[in-house]
Amino acid sequence: MRHDTEQTVAEQAVAERIAAWQQRRSQDSGADPFALMAEAGLFAIGLPGTNAAFDSYQAIALADHAIAAATGELGLAMAFSARQLTARFFIGGFADQAQREQWLPRIAAGQHWAAIAISEPGAGAHPKHLQTSAEITADGARLRGRKAFITNAPVADLFLVLAVVAIDDGRKRYGLFAVPRATPGLLVTPMPSLDVLAPASHGELNFDDCLLPADARIGTLADAYPVMALPFRDLEDTIATSGTAGFLTWLLRLAAQRNPRGDDDALALGRLAGLVSLIDAASQQAVQALDHHEPPVPARLIGARDLARTITAELRTLLAAQPTDSALERKLAAFDLLAGIAREPRRLRQISLGQSLWSEPQ
Protein backbone atom coordinates (compact mmCIF):
# COMPACT_ATOMS: atom_id res chain seq x y z
CA MET A 1 0.00 0.00 0.00
CA ARG A 2 2.85 2.37 0.87
CA HIS A 3 4.48 1.70 -2.50
CA ASP A 4 1.23 2.67 -4.27
CA THR A 5 1.02 5.92 -2.29
CA GLU A 6 4.62 6.80 -3.09
CA GLN A 7 3.98 6.13 -6.78
CA THR A 8 0.86 8.32 -6.85
CA VAL A 9 2.68 11.23 -5.19
CA ALA A 10 5.60 10.94 -7.61
CA GLU A 11 3.28 10.65 -10.61
CA GLN A 12 1.37 13.79 -9.64
CA ALA A 13 4.49 15.83 -8.93
CA VAL A 14 6.21 14.80 -12.16
CA ALA A 15 3.01 15.29 -14.20
CA GLU A 16 2.81 18.90 -13.03
CA ARG A 17 6.36 19.65 -14.17
CA ILE A 18 5.83 17.83 -17.48
CA ALA A 19 2.66 19.85 -18.10
CA ALA A 20 4.60 23.08 -17.48
CA TRP A 21 7.29 21.92 -19.91
CA GLN A 22 4.68 20.98 -22.55
CA GLN A 23 3.10 24.40 -22.28
CA ARG A 24 6.44 26.08 -22.87
CA ARG A 25 7.13 23.80 -25.84
CA SER A 26 3.80 24.70 -27.44
CA GLN A 27 4.52 28.40 -27.02
CA ASP A 28 8.07 28.28 -28.42
CA SER A 29 8.76 25.08 -30.35
CA GLY A 30 12.06 26.41 -31.69
CA ALA A 31 13.62 27.15 -28.31
CA ASP A 32 16.52 25.25 -26.76
CA PRO A 33 14.78 22.12 -25.42
CA PHE A 34 17.00 22.00 -22.34
CA ALA A 35 16.32 25.65 -21.50
CA LEU A 36 12.60 24.85 -21.56
CA MET A 37 13.21 21.90 -19.23
CA ALA A 38 15.10 24.14 -16.82
CA GLU A 39 12.32 26.74 -16.86
CA ALA A 40 9.74 24.05 -16.09
CA GLY A 41 11.78 22.66 -13.20
CA LEU A 42 12.43 19.26 -14.76
CA PHE A 43 16.07 19.20 -13.64
CA ALA A 44 15.06 18.95 -9.98
CA ILE A 45 13.44 15.58 -10.68
CA GLY A 46 15.24 12.68 -9.06
CA LEU A 47 17.69 14.77 -7.05
CA PRO A 48 17.92 14.59 -3.24
CA GLY A 49 17.42 17.79 -1.31
CA THR A 50 14.90 19.36 -3.67
CA ASN A 51 11.36 17.99 -3.31
CA ALA A 52 10.62 14.75 -1.47
CA ALA A 53 8.18 13.74 -4.22
CA PHE A 54 11.05 13.83 -6.71
CA ASP A 55 13.62 11.99 -4.60
CA SER A 56 13.52 8.64 -6.38
CA TYR A 57 14.57 6.79 -9.49
CA GLN A 58 10.90 6.34 -10.19
CA ALA A 59 10.49 10.09 -10.64
CA ILE A 60 13.28 10.13 -13.25
CA ALA A 61 11.71 7.16 -15.04
CA LEU A 62 8.28 8.81 -15.10
CA ALA A 63 9.73 11.97 -16.67
CA ASP A 64 11.83 9.93 -19.09
CA HIS A 65 8.71 8.08 -20.26
CA ALA A 66 6.69 11.27 -20.58
CA ILE A 67 9.38 13.07 -22.63
CA ALA A 68 9.69 10.17 -25.08
CA ALA A 69 5.91 9.69 -25.33
CA ALA A 70 5.37 13.39 -26.06
CA THR A 71 8.10 13.81 -28.66
CA GLY A 72 9.29 10.42 -29.94
CA GLU A 73 12.80 11.80 -29.34
CA LEU A 74 14.78 9.09 -27.56
CA GLY A 75 17.85 11.34 -27.68
CA LEU A 76 16.07 14.06 -25.73
CA ALA A 77 14.79 11.56 -23.16
CA MET A 78 18.23 9.97 -22.87
CA ALA A 79 20.00 13.32 -22.40
CA PHE A 80 17.58 14.14 -19.59
CA SER A 81 17.80 10.79 -17.79
CA ALA A 82 21.60 10.54 -18.15
CA ARG A 83 21.93 14.00 -16.60
CA GLN A 84 19.64 13.19 -13.67
CA LEU A 85 21.01 9.69 -13.05
CA THR A 86 24.60 10.93 -12.98
CA ALA A 87 23.76 13.55 -10.39
CA ARG A 88 21.58 11.28 -8.25
CA PHE A 89 23.73 8.15 -8.26
CA PHE A 90 27.29 9.48 -8.19
CA ILE A 91 26.97 12.86 -6.50
CA GLY A 92 23.94 12.17 -4.32
CA GLY A 93 25.18 8.69 -3.45
CA PHE A 94 28.96 9.03 -3.02
CA ALA A 95 30.00 12.70 -2.79
CA ASP A 96 30.69 14.24 0.60
CA GLN A 97 28.52 16.97 2.09
CA ALA A 98 30.64 19.82 0.73
CA GLN A 99 30.61 18.35 -2.79
CA ARG A 100 26.86 17.80 -2.73
CA GLU A 101 26.23 21.34 -1.53
CA GLN A 102 28.52 22.69 -4.23
CA TRP A 103 26.98 20.85 -7.19
CA LEU A 104 23.46 19.53 -6.57
CA PRO A 105 21.58 22.84 -6.16
CA ARG A 106 23.06 24.19 -9.41
CA ILE A 107 22.30 20.95 -11.26
CA ALA A 108 18.72 20.97 -9.99
CA ALA A 109 18.30 24.58 -11.13
CA GLY A 110 19.54 23.75 -14.63
CA GLN A 111 22.62 25.94 -14.21
CA HIS A 112 25.11 23.08 -14.18
CA TRP A 113 25.52 19.79 -16.07
CA ALA A 114 27.45 16.76 -14.86
CA ALA A 115 28.46 13.87 -17.13
CA ILE A 116 29.90 10.47 -16.25
CA ALA A 117 33.04 9.35 -18.10
CA ILE A 118 33.75 5.61 -17.92
CA SER A 119 34.02 4.19 -21.47
CA GLU A 120 37.21 4.51 -23.55
CA PRO A 121 38.01 4.19 -27.26
CA GLY A 122 38.41 0.54 -28.21
CA ALA A 123 37.82 -0.67 -24.65
CA GLY A 124 34.21 0.09 -23.89
CA ALA A 125 33.71 -0.01 -20.13
CA HIS A 126 35.54 -3.29 -19.42
CA PRO A 127 37.65 -2.87 -16.25
CA LYS A 128 40.54 -4.94 -17.59
CA HIS A 129 40.98 -2.72 -20.63
CA LEU A 130 40.47 0.81 -19.29
CA GLN A 131 43.69 2.85 -19.35
CA THR A 132 42.91 6.34 -18.04
CA SER A 133 44.91 6.80 -14.84
CA ALA A 134 45.03 9.14 -11.88
CA GLU A 135 48.43 9.28 -10.25
CA ILE A 136 47.92 10.18 -6.61
CA THR A 137 50.19 13.05 -5.54
CA ALA A 138 50.79 14.93 -2.30
CA ASP A 139 48.36 17.64 -3.42
CA GLY A 140 45.76 15.57 -5.25
CA ALA A 141 46.03 13.61 -8.49
CA ARG A 142 47.46 13.84 -12.02
CA LEU A 143 44.98 12.61 -14.65
CA ARG A 144 46.05 11.13 -18.01
CA GLY A 145 44.15 9.28 -20.72
CA ARG A 146 41.05 9.35 -22.93
CA LYS A 147 37.33 8.74 -22.57
CA ALA A 148 34.72 8.32 -25.30
CA PHE A 149 30.96 8.08 -25.93
CA ILE A 150 30.30 10.51 -23.08
CA THR A 151 26.63 11.51 -23.10
CA ASN A 152 26.16 15.29 -22.68
CA ALA A 153 29.93 15.90 -22.91
CA PRO A 154 29.65 18.94 -25.26
CA VAL A 155 27.38 20.75 -22.77
CA ALA A 156 28.71 19.44 -19.44
CA ASP A 157 30.31 21.71 -16.88
CA LEU A 158 31.62 18.87 -14.72
CA PHE A 159 32.96 15.45 -15.66
CA LEU A 160 32.99 12.54 -13.21
CA VAL A 161 35.93 10.48 -14.45
CA LEU A 162 36.68 6.87 -13.56
CA ALA A 163 40.45 6.32 -13.51
CA VAL A 164 42.94 3.68 -12.43
CA VAL A 165 44.54 4.64 -9.10
CA ALA A 166 46.51 1.45 -8.36
CA ILE A 167 47.28 -2.05 -9.60
CA ASP A 168 47.33 -4.79 -6.94
CA ASP A 169 48.52 -8.25 -8.01
CA GLY A 170 47.63 -7.44 -11.59
CA ARG A 171 44.17 -6.13 -10.72
CA LYS A 172 43.32 -2.50 -11.45
CA ARG A 173 41.78 -0.39 -8.71
CA TYR A 174 39.68 2.63 -9.64
CA GLY A 175 38.74 5.99 -8.22
CA LEU A 176 36.18 8.57 -9.34
CA PHE A 177 37.27 12.18 -9.82
CA ALA A 178 35.39 15.43 -10.40
CA VAL A 179 36.98 17.35 -13.28
CA PRO A 180 35.56 20.81 -14.10
CA ARG A 181 35.44 21.66 -17.78
CA ALA A 182 37.91 24.51 -17.33
CA THR A 183 40.64 22.22 -15.94
CA PRO A 184 43.93 22.87 -17.78
CA GLY A 185 44.88 19.91 -19.96
CA LEU A 186 41.28 18.77 -20.58
CA LEU A 187 40.13 18.75 -24.21
CA VAL A 188 36.48 18.00 -25.10
CA THR A 189 35.81 16.84 -28.68
CA PRO A 190 32.26 16.31 -30.04
CA MET A 191 31.36 12.98 -31.68
CA PRO A 192 29.23 13.79 -34.77
CA SER A 193 28.81 10.08 -35.54
CA LEU A 194 26.11 9.98 -32.86
CA ASP A 195 24.16 12.98 -34.17
CA VAL A 196 21.16 10.77 -34.88
CA LEU A 197 20.52 11.01 -31.12
CA ALA A 198 20.21 14.82 -31.24
CA PRO A 199 19.45 16.86 -29.24
CA ALA A 200 21.52 14.55 -27.04
CA SER A 201 25.21 15.17 -27.68
CA HIS A 202 28.26 12.99 -27.13
CA GLY A 203 31.96 13.60 -26.97
CA GLU A 204 35.47 12.38 -26.27
CA LEU A 205 37.68 13.62 -23.45
CA ASN A 206 41.46 13.87 -23.51
CA PHE A 207 43.38 14.39 -20.27
CA ASP A 208 46.91 15.69 -20.71
CA ASP A 209 48.44 15.82 -17.21
CA CYS A 210 45.34 17.36 -15.63
CA LEU A 211 46.23 18.38 -12.07
CA LEU A 212 43.36 17.81 -9.66
CA PRO A 213 43.10 18.98 -6.04
CA ALA A 214 42.70 16.50 -3.18
CA ASP A 215 38.99 17.29 -2.85
CA ALA A 216 38.36 16.25 -6.48
CA ARG A 217 38.05 12.59 -5.53
CA ILE A 218 34.51 11.35 -4.94
CA GLY A 219 34.20 8.74 -2.22
CA THR A 220 36.90 6.91 -0.28
CA LEU A 221 36.49 3.47 -1.81
CA ALA A 222 39.59 1.37 -2.45
CA ASP A 223 38.02 0.37 -5.78
CA ALA A 224 35.16 2.37 -7.27
CA TYR A 225 34.50 0.07 -10.22
CA PRO A 226 32.40 -2.67 -8.56
CA VAL A 227 30.50 -0.20 -6.37
CA MET A 228 29.99 2.66 -8.82
CA ALA A 229 30.60 1.72 -12.46
CA LEU A 230 29.11 -1.77 -12.46
CA PRO A 231 25.79 -0.93 -10.74
CA PHE A 232 25.40 2.17 -12.88
CA ARG A 233 25.26 0.03 -16.02
CA ASP A 234 22.24 -1.83 -14.62
CA LEU A 235 20.74 1.44 -13.46
CA GLU A 236 20.99 2.97 -16.94
CA ASP A 237 19.52 -0.14 -18.56
CA THR A 238 16.59 -0.15 -16.15
CA ILE A 239 15.68 3.52 -16.58
CA ALA A 240 16.12 3.19 -20.35
CA THR A 241 13.15 0.80 -20.45
CA SER A 242 10.96 3.74 -19.37
CA GLY A 243 12.12 5.84 -22.29
CA THR A 244 11.62 2.88 -24.61
CA ALA A 245 8.07 2.38 -23.36
CA GLY A 246 7.40 6.08 -23.91
CA PHE A 247 8.81 5.93 -27.44
CA LEU A 248 6.66 2.90 -28.28
CA THR A 249 3.62 4.74 -26.95
CA TRP A 250 4.41 7.65 -29.28
CA LEU A 251 5.05 5.35 -32.25
CA LEU A 252 1.83 3.42 -31.64
CA ARG A 253 -0.19 6.63 -31.58
CA LEU A 254 1.43 7.71 -34.85
CA ALA A 255 0.56 4.38 -36.48
CA ALA A 256 -3.04 4.72 -35.29
CA GLN A 257 -3.28 8.21 -36.80
CA ARG A 258 -1.78 7.28 -40.17
CA ASN A 259 -3.30 3.89 -40.87
CA PRO A 260 -6.78 2.88 -42.09
CA ARG A 261 -9.51 2.33 -39.53
CA GLY A 262 -10.88 -1.08 -40.39
CA ASP A 263 -11.38 -3.95 -37.97
CA ASP A 264 -8.22 -5.73 -39.08
CA ASP A 265 -6.20 -2.58 -38.46
CA ALA A 266 -7.77 -2.15 -35.04
CA LEU A 267 -7.00 -5.80 -34.25
CA ALA A 268 -3.31 -5.33 -35.07
CA LEU A 269 -3.06 -2.06 -33.17
CA GLY A 270 -4.88 -3.50 -30.16
CA ARG A 271 -2.42 -6.40 -29.98
CA LEU A 272 0.54 -4.02 -30.10
CA ALA A 273 -1.03 -1.76 -27.47
CA GLY A 274 -1.26 -4.77 -25.18
CA LEU A 275 2.39 -5.63 -25.72
CA VAL A 276 3.49 -2.04 -25.06
CA SER A 277 1.57 -2.14 -21.78
CA LEU A 278 3.57 -5.22 -20.77
CA ILE A 279 6.86 -3.38 -21.36
CA ASP A 280 5.54 -0.42 -19.38
CA ALA A 281 4.52 -2.65 -16.47
CA ALA A 282 7.87 -4.48 -16.48
CA SER A 283 9.70 -1.16 -16.53
CA GLN A 284 7.73 0.18 -13.58
CA GLN A 285 8.44 -2.96 -11.54
CA ALA A 286 12.16 -2.78 -12.35
CA VAL A 287 12.37 0.88 -11.35
CA GLN A 288 10.48 0.30 -8.11
CA ALA A 289 12.98 -2.44 -7.29
CA LEU A 290 15.77 0.14 -7.61
CA ASP A 291 14.13 2.48 -5.13
CA HIS A 292 13.50 -0.32 -2.64
CA HIS A 293 17.00 -1.76 -2.97
CA GLU A 294 15.78 -5.07 -4.32
CA PRO A 295 18.08 -7.21 -6.47
CA PRO A 296 17.70 -6.76 -10.25
CA VAL A 297 15.83 -9.34 -12.31
CA PRO A 298 17.86 -9.80 -15.53
CA ALA A 299 15.06 -11.65 -17.31
CA ARG A 300 12.79 -8.62 -16.96
CA LEU A 301 15.11 -6.30 -18.89
CA ILE A 302 16.07 -8.95 -21.45
CA GLY A 303 12.41 -9.60 -22.19
CA ALA A 304 11.52 -5.90 -22.36
CA ARG A 305 14.33 -5.12 -24.81
CA ASP A 306 13.54 -8.05 -27.09
CA LEU A 307 9.81 -7.34 -27.07
CA ALA A 308 10.51 -3.66 -27.85
CA ARG A 309 12.43 -4.67 -30.98
CA THR A 310 9.56 -6.91 -32.08
CA ILE A 311 6.96 -4.19 -31.56
CA THR A 312 9.05 -1.59 -33.37
CA ALA A 313 9.52 -3.91 -36.34
CA GLU A 314 5.76 -4.49 -36.61
CA LEU A 315 4.98 -0.78 -36.31
CA ARG A 316 7.58 -0.08 -38.99
CA THR A 317 5.70 -2.44 -41.29
CA LEU A 318 2.40 -0.68 -40.58
CA LEU A 319 3.94 2.73 -41.24
CA ALA A 320 5.81 1.63 -44.37
CA ALA A 321 2.65 1.98 -46.45
CA GLN A 322 2.60 5.72 -45.72
CA PRO A 323 4.72 8.44 -47.42
CA THR A 324 8.36 8.61 -46.33
CA ASP A 325 8.92 10.82 -43.30
CA SER A 326 12.53 11.85 -42.66
CA ALA A 327 11.80 12.90 -39.07
CA LEU A 328 10.28 9.51 -38.35
CA GLU A 329 13.20 7.71 -39.97
CA ARG A 330 15.62 9.64 -37.77
CA LYS A 331 13.69 8.71 -34.64
CA LEU A 332 13.61 5.06 -35.66
CA ALA A 333 17.35 5.21 -36.37
CA ALA A 334 17.88 6.51 -32.84
CA PHE A 335 15.97 3.50 -31.50
CA ASP A 336 18.13 1.15 -33.59
CA LEU A 337 21.34 2.77 -32.37
CA LEU A 338 20.37 2.59 -28.71
CA ALA A 339 19.16 -1.00 -29.09
CA GLY A 340 22.64 -1.97 -30.32
CA ILE A 341 24.64 -0.33 -27.53
CA ALA A 342 26.45 -2.75 -25.18
CA ARG A 343 25.37 -5.62 -27.38
CA GLU A 344 28.08 -8.03 -26.22
CA PRO A 345 27.48 -7.62 -22.45
CA ARG A 346 23.77 -8.02 -23.08
CA ARG A 347 24.37 -11.14 -25.17
CA LEU A 348 26.43 -12.66 -22.37
CA ARG A 349 23.72 -11.93 -19.83
CA GLN A 350 21.15 -13.58 -22.05
CA ILE A 351 23.39 -16.65 -22.38
CA SER A 352 23.81 -16.72 -18.61
CA LEU A 353 20.05 -16.55 -18.14
CA GLY A 354 19.55 -19.43 -20.56
CA GLN A 355 22.24 -21.52 -18.87
CA SER A 356 20.60 -20.96 -15.49
CA LEU A 357 17.55 -22.86 -16.73
CA TRP A 358 19.64 -26.04 -17.08
CA SER A 359 20.31 -26.08 -13.36
CA GLU A 360 16.68 -25.70 -12.34
CA PRO A 361 15.01 -28.80 -10.89
CA GLN A 362 12.64 -30.62 -13.21
C-alpha positions as CSV (number, residue, x, y, z in Angstrom):
1,M,0.0,0.0,0.0
2,R,2.9,2.4,0.9
3,H,4.5,1.7,-2.5
4,D,1.2,2.7,-4.3
5,T,1.0,5.9,-2.3
6,E,4.6,6.8,-3.1
7,Q,4.0,6.1,-6.8
8,T,0.9,8.3,-6.8
9,V,2.7,11.2,-5.2
10,A,5.6,10.9,-7.6
11,E,3.3,10.7,-10.6
12,Q,1.4,13.8,-9.6
13,A,4.5,15.8,-8.9
14,V,6.2,14.8,-12.2
15,A,3.0,15.3,-14.2
16,E,2.8,18.9,-13.0
17,R,6.4,19.6,-14.2
18,I,5.8,17.8,-17.5
19,A,2.7,19.9,-18.1
20,A,4.6,23.1,-17.5
21,W,7.3,21.9,-19.9
22,Q,4.7,21.0,-22.5
23,Q,3.1,24.4,-22.3
24,R,6.4,26.1,-22.9
25,R,7.1,23.8,-25.8
26,S,3.8,24.7,-27.4
27,Q,4.5,28.4,-27.0
28,D,8.1,28.3,-28.4
29,S,8.8,25.1,-30.3
30,G,12.1,26.4,-31.7
31,A,13.6,27.2,-28.3
32,D,16.5,25.3,-26.8
33,P,14.8,22.1,-25.4
34,F,17.0,22.0,-22.3
35,A,16.3,25.6,-21.5
36,L,12.6,24.9,-21.6
37,M,13.2,21.9,-19.2
38,A,15.1,24.1,-16.8
39,E,12.3,26.7,-16.9
40,A,9.7,24.1,-16.1
41,G,11.8,22.7,-13.2
42,L,12.4,19.3,-14.8
43,F,16.1,19.2,-13.6
44,A,15.1,18.9,-10.0
45,I,13.4,15.6,-10.7
46,G,15.2,12.7,-9.1
47,L,17.7,14.8,-7.0
48,P,17.9,14.6,-3.2
49,G,17.4,17.8,-1.3
50,T,14.9,19.4,-3.7
51,N,11.4,18.0,-3.3
52,A,10.6,14.7,-1.5
53,A,8.2,13.7,-4.2
54,F,11.0,13.8,-6.7
55,D,13.6,12.0,-4.6
56,S,13.5,8.6,-6.4
57,Y,14.6,6.8,-9.5
58,Q,10.9,6.3,-10.2
59,A,10.5,10.1,-10.6
60,I,13.3,10.1,-13.2
61,A,11.7,7.2,-15.0
62,L,8.3,8.8,-15.1
63,A,9.7,12.0,-16.7
64,D,11.8,9.9,-19.1
65,H,8.7,8.1,-20.3
66,A,6.7,11.3,-20.6
67,I,9.4,13.1,-22.6
68,A,9.7,10.2,-25.1
69,A,5.9,9.7,-25.3
70,A,5.4,13.4,-26.1
71,T,8.1,13.8,-28.7
72,G,9.3,10.4,-29.9
73,E,12.8,11.8,-29.3
74,L,14.8,9.1,-27.6
75,G,17.8,11.3,-27.7
76,L,16.1,14.1,-25.7
77,A,14.8,11.6,-23.2
78,M,18.2,10.0,-22.9
79,A,20.0,13.3,-22.4
80,F,17.6,14.1,-19.6
81,S,17.8,10.8,-17.8
82,A,21.6,10.5,-18.1
83,R,21.9,14.0,-16.6
84,Q,19.6,13.2,-13.7
85,L,21.0,9.7,-13.0
86,T,24.6,10.9,-13.0
87,A,23.8,13.5,-10.4
88,R,21.6,11.3,-8.2
89,F,23.7,8.2,-8.3
90,F,27.3,9.5,-8.2
91,I,27.0,12.9,-6.5
92,G,23.9,12.2,-4.3
93,G,25.2,8.7,-3.5
94,F,29.0,9.0,-3.0
95,A,30.0,12.7,-2.8
96,D,30.7,14.2,0.6
97,Q,28.5,17.0,2.1
98,A,30.6,19.8,0.7
99,Q,30.6,18.4,-2.8
100,R,26.9,17.8,-2.7
101,E,26.2,21.3,-1.5
102,Q,28.5,22.7,-4.2
103,W,27.0,20.9,-7.2
104,L,23.5,19.5,-6.6
105,P,21.6,22.8,-6.2
106,R,23.1,24.2,-9.4
107,I,22.3,20.9,-11.3
108,A,18.7,21.0,-10.0
109,A,18.3,24.6,-11.1
110,G,19.5,23.8,-14.6
111,Q,22.6,25.9,-14.2
112,H,25.1,23.1,-14.2
113,W,25.5,19.8,-16.1
114,A,27.5,16.8,-14.9
115,A,28.5,13.9,-17.1
116,I,29.9,10.5,-16.2
117,A,33.0,9.3,-18.1
118,I,33.8,5.6,-17.9
119,S,34.0,4.2,-21.5
120,E,37.2,4.5,-23.5
121,P,38.0,4.2,-27.3
122,G,38.4,0.5,-28.2
123,A,37.8,-0.7,-24.7
124,G,34.2,0.1,-23.9
125,A,33.7,0.0,-20.1
126,H,35.5,-3.3,-19.4
127,P,37.6,-2.9,-16.3
128,K,40.5,-4.9,-17.6
129,H,41.0,-2.7,-20.6
130,L,40.5,0.8,-19.3
131,Q,43.7,2.8,-19.3
132,T,42.9,6.3,-18.0
133,S,44.9,6.8,-14.8
134,A,45.0,9.1,-11.9
135,E,48.4,9.3,-10.3
136,I,47.9,10.2,-6.6
137,T,50.2,13.1,-5.5
138,A,50.8,14.9,-2.3
139,D,48.4,17.6,-3.4
140,G,45.8,15.6,-5.2
141,A,46.0,13.6,-8.5
142,R,47.5,13.8,-12.0
143,L,45.0,12.6,-14.7
144,R,46.1,11.1,-18.0
145,G,44.1,9.3,-20.7
146,R,41.1,9.4,-22.9
147,K,37.3,8.7,-22.6
148,A,34.7,8.3,-25.3
149,F,31.0,8.1,-25.9
150,I,30.3,10.5,-23.1
151,T,26.6,11.5,-23.1
152,N,26.2,15.3,-22.7
153,A,29.9,15.9,-22.9
154,P,29.7,18.9,-25.3
155,V,27.4,20.8,-22.8
156,A,28.7,19.4,-19.4
157,D,30.3,21.7,-16.9
158,L,31.6,18.9,-14.7
159,F,33.0,15.4,-15.7
160,L,33.0,12.5,-13.2
161,V,35.9,10.5,-14.5
162,L,36.7,6.9,-13.6
163,A,40.4,6.3,-13.5
164,V,42.9,3.7,-12.4
165,V,44.5,4.6,-9.1
166,A,46.5,1.4,-8.4
167,I,47.3,-2.0,-9.6
168,D,47.3,-4.8,-6.9
169,D,48.5,-8.3,-8.0
170,G,47.6,-7.4,-11.6
171,R,44.2,-6.1,-10.7
172,K,43.3,-2.5,-11.5
173,R,41.8,-0.4,-8.7
174,Y,39.7,2.6,-9.6
175,G,38.7,6.0,-8.2
176,L,36.2,8.6,-9.3
177,F,37.3,12.2,-9.8
178,A,35.4,15.4,-10.4
179,V,37.0,17.3,-13.3
180,P,35.6,20.8,-14.1
181,R,35.4,21.7,-17.8
182,A,37.9,24.5,-17.3
183,T,40.6,22.2,-15.9
184,P,43.9,22.9,-17.8
185,G,44.9,19.9,-20.0
186,L,41.3,18.8,-20.6
187,L,40.1,18.7,-24.2
188,V,36.5,18.0,-25.1
189,T,35.8,16.8,-28.7
190,P,32.3,16.3,-30.0
191,M,31.4,13.0,-31.7
192,P,29.2,13.8,-34.8
193,S,28.8,10.1,-35.5
194,L,26.1,10.0,-32.9
195,D,24.2,13.0,-34.2
196,V,21.2,10.8,-34.9
197,L,20.5,11.0,-31.1
198,A,20.2,14.8,-31.2
199,P,19.4,16.9,-29.2
200,A,21.5,14.6,-27.0
201,S,25.2,15.2,-27.7
202,H,28.3,13.0,-27.1
203,G,32.0,13.6,-27.0
204,E,35.5,12.4,-26.3
205,L,37.7,13.6,-23.4
206,N,41.5,13.9,-23.5
207,F,43.4,14.4,-20.3
208,D,46.9,15.7,-20.7
209,D,48.4,15.8,-17.2
210,C,45.3,17.4,-15.6
211,L,46.2,18.4,-12.1
212,L,43.4,17.8,-9.7
213,P,43.1,19.0,-6.0
214,A,42.7,16.5,-3.2
215,D,39.0,17.3,-2.8
216,A,38.4,16.2,-6.5
217,R,38.0,12.6,-5.5
218,I,34.5,11.4,-4.9
219,G,34.2,8.7,-2.2
220,T,36.9,6.9,-0.3
221,L,36.5,3.5,-1.8
222,A,39.6,1.4,-2.4
223,D,38.0,0.4,-5.8
224,A,35.2,2.4,-7.3
225,Y,34.5,0.1,-10.2
226,P,32.4,-2.7,-8.6
227,V,30.5,-0.2,-6.4
228,M,30.0,2.7,-8.8
229,A,30.6,1.7,-12.5
230,L,29.1,-1.8,-12.5
231,P,25.8,-0.9,-10.7
232,F,25.4,2.2,-12.9
233,R,25.3,0.0,-16.0
234,D,22.2,-1.8,-14.6
235,L,20.7,1.4,-13.5
236,E,21.0,3.0,-16.9
237,D,19.5,-0.1,-18.6
238,T,16.6,-0.1,-16.1
239,I,15.7,3.5,-16.6
240,A,16.1,3.2,-20.4
241,T,13.1,0.8,-20.4
242,S,11.0,3.7,-19.4
243,G,12.1,5.8,-22.3
244,T,11.6,2.9,-24.6
245,A,8.1,2.4,-23.4
246,G,7.4,6.1,-23.9
247,F,8.8,5.9,-27.4
248,L,6.7,2.9,-28.3
249,T,3.6,4.7,-27.0
250,W,4.4,7.6,-29.3
251,L,5.1,5.3,-32.3
252,L,1.8,3.4,-31.6
253,R,-0.2,6.6,-31.6
254,L,1.4,7.7,-34.8
255,A,0.6,4.4,-36.5
256,A,-3.0,4.7,-35.3
257,Q,-3.3,8.2,-36.8
258,R,-1.8,7.3,-40.2
259,N,-3.3,3.9,-40.9
260,P,-6.8,2.9,-42.1
261,R,-9.5,2.3,-39.5
262,G,-10.9,-1.1,-40.4
263,D,-11.4,-4.0,-38.0
264,D,-8.2,-5.7,-39.1
265,D,-6.2,-2.6,-38.5
266,A,-7.8,-2.2,-35.0
267,L,-7.0,-5.8,-34.3
268,A,-3.3,-5.3,-35.1
269,L,-3.1,-2.1,-33.2
270,G,-4.9,-3.5,-30.2
271,R,-2.4,-6.4,-30.0
272,L,0.5,-4.0,-30.1
273,A,-1.0,-1.8,-27.5
274,G,-1.3,-4.8,-25.2
275,L,2.4,-5.6,-25.7
276,V,3.5,-2.0,-25.1
277,S,1.6,-2.1,-21.8
278,L,3.6,-5.2,-20.8
279,I,6.9,-3.4,-21.4
280,D,5.5,-0.4,-19.4
281,A,4.5,-2.6,-16.5
282,A,7.9,-4.5,-16.5
283,S,9.7,-1.2,-16.5
284,Q,7.7,0.2,-13.6
285,Q,8.4,-3.0,-11.5
286,A,12.2,-2.8,-12.3
287,V,12.4,0.9,-11.3
288,Q,10.5,0.3,-8.1
289,A,13.0,-2.4,-7.3
290,L,15.8,0.1,-7.6
291,D,14.1,2.5,-5.1
292,H,13.5,-0.3,-2.6
293,H,17.0,-1.8,-3.0
294,E,15.8,-5.1,-4.3
295,P,18.1,-7.2,-6.5
296,P,17.7,-6.8,-10.3
297,V,15.8,-9.3,-12.3
298,P,17.9,-9.8,-15.5
299,A,15.1,-11.6,-17.3
300,R,12.8,-8.6,-17.0
301,L,15.1,-6.3,-18.9
302,I,16.1,-9.0,-21.4
303,G,12.4,-9.6,-22.2
304,A,11.5,-5.9,-22.4
305,R,14.3,-5.1,-24.8
306,D,13.5,-8.1,-27.1
307,L,9.8,-7.3,-27.1
308,A,10.5,-3.7,-27.9
309,R,12.4,-4.7,-31.0
310,T,9.6,-6.9,-32.1
311,I,7.0,-4.2,-31.6
312,T,9.0,-1.6,-33.4
313,A,9.5,-3.9,-36.3
314,E,5.8,-4.5,-36.6
315,L,5.0,-0.8,-36.3
316,R,7.6,-0.1,-39.0
317,T,5.7,-2.4,-41.3
318,L,2.4,-0.7,-40.6
319,L,3.9,2.7,-41.2
320,A,5.8,1.6,-44.4
321,A,2.7,2.0,-46.4
322,Q,2.6,5.7,-45.7
323,P,4.7,8.4,-47.4
324,T,8.4,8.6,-46.3
325,D,8.9,10.8,-43.3
326,S,12.5,11.9,-42.7
327,A,11.8,12.9,-39.1
328,L,10.3,9.5,-38.4
329,E,13.2,7.7,-40.0
330,R,15.6,9.6,-37.8
331,K,13.7,8.7,-34.6
332,L,13.6,5.1,-35.7
333,A,17.4,5.2,-36.4
334,A,17.9,6.5,-32.8
335,F,16.0,3.5,-31.5
336,D,18.1,1.2,-33.6
337,L,21.3,2.8,-32.4
338,L,20.4,2.6,-28.7
339,A,19.2,-1.0,-29.1
340,G,22.6,-2.0,-30.3
341,I,24.6,-0.3,-27.5
342,A,26.5,-2.7,-25.2
343,R,25.4,-5.6,-27.4
344,E,28.1,-8.0,-26.2
345,P,27.5,-7.6,-22.5
346,R,23.8,-8.0,-23.1
347,R,24.4,-11.1,-25.2
348,L,26.4,-12.7,-22.4
349,R,23.7,-11.9,-19.8
350,Q,21.2,-13.6,-22.0
351,I,23.4,-16.6,-22.4
352,S,23.8,-16.7,-18.6
353,L,20.0,-16.5,-18.1
354,G,19.5,-19.4,-20.6
355,Q,22.2,-21.5,-18.9
356,S,20.6,-21.0,-15.5
357,L,17.6,-22.9,-16.7
358,W,19.6,-26.0,-17.1
359,S,20.3,-26.1,-13.4
360,E,16.7,-25.7,-12.3
361,P,15.0,-28.8,-10.9
362,Q,12.6,-30.6,-13.2
